[in-house]
């Protein structure tokens, strides 16, 4: 036997292909070997940008003594959580149930029948060796007890995963969620709770939408404070653009330096929406720099977007990004170096480790031209440093988020190249990730993996396709999203109107995972809910809007109880409260573009836009919508009831902003 990871598509698995551990990928062959040898299975789950995954790999999985113990007494299976979120979700439930907390690397010992009986996360080498010995001894002397324990744990977890009770998404509940968030808000530093602090992108989307619909000042104040604090922080890359995964402190000074595609896609979108709401230069700056980061640092040769940049560089966290005052002087010269250190909070004592500092921009520079020059020189110098590794697999879900962000931000900020990049990415996913009519999870270098797409792949990719349709007016994106969501409704549906994470025809694990929590990205359920609501608005399908509403209600109890973990559910609920608000613009030329621009700059939740020629084939909102006296016109419909067409931007603004406070769609009977 030997290590069998060399043919993997996952960069995380490929990082382990030279380990002396005889790793295998997840699959029937590994468990058949475990049954034949009658040994337990070590399941190790992590991801390429995970700092402690690297530490455990270096301490244990590269160690010959540890490898020998594992190879002799276990079958060892390595899984990339980003490639197989279903496996990660199922066995993480065992980790949290058995230990009270979760995290990565995830370390789980299974019976040959895939039942978990011991679980944890990172273990130092000596501790891990003791665990190996103890589990081996238990298996050899008390195998029946160990197997019974695994069956009991799996059974208990299956019982714990029930269908949530549907919870009517009433307007009062949205107001209550804002009140609860106010109680958790850090008014001094922005954000919610204490350290570590994660960028609450979806909660911020909800707050911006809630303010746009209701005029609530508290919602806007929380969003303003948090968005500005993050933009000026050490968690934001003041030189290269883009956000790190989270801040280890409550004041956003020191990040965990990994940069994830999903974070930056979600944050690009919310900063573009923030600029649309108030026109702040800081919002536009961050949106533009984050889009540039996506295109320059994460775009792959095939036109997709890579998953992440590592937290470590040459095994040292933050090596690429931090500075000392002396290093600034060396690059910029004495005067500019001292001035830059003062502006960017680089101190002699340091704000990070070993006298180094992260860069913060706590106030705007007096001279923007000077600062742009400094930023460029620092970027050039930083490019000469060792760079973090890139996980260049293309994940369907996260690329869907990037497509939506680039398409929508490109339309809002009038950057057609961003929209073109989004379209290229969508073409890649449709061409490579759709196999035999079904969506796959990920590819690398144009080669698609075997893992099936899960619910958030379908929901987030459909969301991106619908954003592209609205940005370009091309019917093909609407067709693709409609096919995708019809399939998702059939294969992921739960009895209560929500959605499972895995399809009915997917690999059957010991439980079928389902989560309504919006954590780092929208849950599969809320992603599908949002895409269905948008699809229904764009096609006039009340059935799709109703399906989205039912999915929102399935997740609403959690969202109201813990709004920090229901951000996208609440965001979609705001769209339902204010919409559907459909704007169809017919006719091109200066007048048509002006009407489209006016619509794109509206912050009304639930608004969808289509712009094209009258009766464009395949676009329902343009059917039977003629020009008005030969001039471009806008047709505004609210809740599928339409006003008379308008031909001026003033009339259109009034028609869009003349919305009522909103009522949630009625329950179906």
C-alpha positions, 0 to 999 in steps of 0.5 A: 500500500502507499499514499493514493492522493496523487490523482486528486483534484483538490489542492488540499489533498495534493498537499498530502500526496507525499506524506508517509501516511497511506492516505486514500480519498473518500470512497467505497474502496477505502471502507472495503479495505477497512472491512477486509482488514477489520480495522478502524478508519481515520477520517481527517478533514481540512482545507488548503488555507487552514493554518492548524491543518498545516501544523498537524500535517507537519507535526504528525502526518509527515512524521514516519513514526506516526505514519507507521502507526496509522498505516499498520492499524488504520485505513486513513482517509483525507477529505477536503471540506470545500470539495465535500461539504456534505461529509464535513457537515455530517461528521462535524455534527459528531465532533460538536456532539462529542466535544462541544466544539468543532473546527479544522483539522477535523479528526474522526475515527470511524468503524468500517461501516462509516459510523463515528465513535471518537472525534476531535480537531487538532491534536499535538503529535504526542497526544495524537499518538496516545489516541492512536494507541488507545483506539487500537487497543479498544478495537482489538479488545472491545470491538463489539463495544466500539461498534455499538458506540458508533451505532448509538452516536449515529442514531442519536445524531439522526434523531437530532436532525429533525425538520424545523417548524415553519415560522411565518416571516412576518414584518414584525419578526424582521423588526425584532431581528434588528432589535436583537442585533442591536443588543449584540452590536459593538458600537465602539468597533463595529461588528457583533460580539467579541473576538474573534470577529468575522465579517458579517456580510449577510447580516449587513445586507439585511440591515441595508435592505431593512433600512431601504424598506423602512427608513430605520436609522438603527439598521443603517447606523450598525451597517455604517459603523461596521462597514467603515471599521472593516474597511479601515482595519488590518483585516482589510488589505490596504495594499492589495485589496480584499479581506482576510477571513476574520480578525483575532481581536475585537477591533479588527487589527490583526487578521487570520490572514487567509483570504477566501473567495466567498468572503470577498465575493459577499463583501464586494457585493455589500460594499457596492450596495453601501455605495449605492445607498449613500455614495460614500467614497470609502465604499466605492474604494473598497468595492473597486479594490476588492473586485481588482483583488478577485480579478488579479489574485484569484482568477484562474486561467480558465476564467473561474475563481480560485478558492483561497490564498493561504494564511501562511507564507513559508510556514509563517502566518502573515509573512507577506503582509506585515511591516516594520517602520524600518521596512517602510523607510527602506521602500519609501525613503525616510520622509515618506516612510515615516509619514506612511507609518504614522498614517498606517499605524505601523509602530516600533512595538508592532501591532502583530508579532515580532515588532511587525504591524498590520496596515490600518487606514484609520483616517483618510490621507490628506493627499490622495495622489501621494497615498496612491503612489505610496500604495503602489510602491508598497505593492511592488515591494510586497510582490518581491516577498514570498507569496502565500499558496493559492488553492486554485480549485474552482468551487461552484457555490463560491464562483456563483457568489463571485459571478453575482458580485461582479455582475451586480457591482459592475452594473452599479459602478459602470465597470463592464469588464467585471460583468464580462469576467462574471460571464466568462466564469459562468460559461466555465461552470456551465461547460465544465461543472455540468455533467450529464445534466447534473451540477458538480461541486468543483474543478481544477485546471479545467478537470471536474471532480467527482463530488456532486453539487450540493444545495448551496452550489445550486442556489448560489450559482443560480443567484449569479446567473440571475444577476448576470441576466439582469446586468446583460439582458441575455436570456441564456442566463435566465434559461440556465438558472431556471433549469438549475432551480427546477432540478434543485426543487425536485432533488433537494426539497424537504417536506416542510418547504425547505431544502436538504443540503444533499440531493435525494440521489446523492451518496447516502451518509449516516444522516442527510445533512441539513442546515438553515444557518448562514455562517461564512456563506448562505446556507443551501436553503437560504441560497435556494430561497433567494434565487427562487424569489428572484427567478419568480420575479423575473419570470412572473412565476408566483409558484417560484416566489411561493417556493422561496417564501416557504424556504424562508419560513423553514429557516425563519425560527433560527434567523429570528432566534439567532439573527447573526446566523440567519443573515441571508434568510433575513435578507431574502425575507426583506425582498419578499416584504418589499417585492416583487418589484419588477422594472422592465425597460424597453428601448436602447439609446441614451434614454434607455440607458438612463432609465436602466441606470436610474433603476440600478441605483435604486436600493429597493429590496426585491427589485429586479431589472430587465432591459432590452428590446420589446418582446425579446424572445425568452424574457417574460418581462419584455413581452407585450411591452412596447415603446411609448410613442417611439421612445424607451419606456420603463414598466414598473410592476409591484407584486405582479400588478403594473403601473402605466409606463414612464419615459423619464428618469424622474417619473421612474424614480418616483414610481420605484420609491413610491413603494409601501412599507411592504407586506409579506406574501400571503400564505398558500392554501 
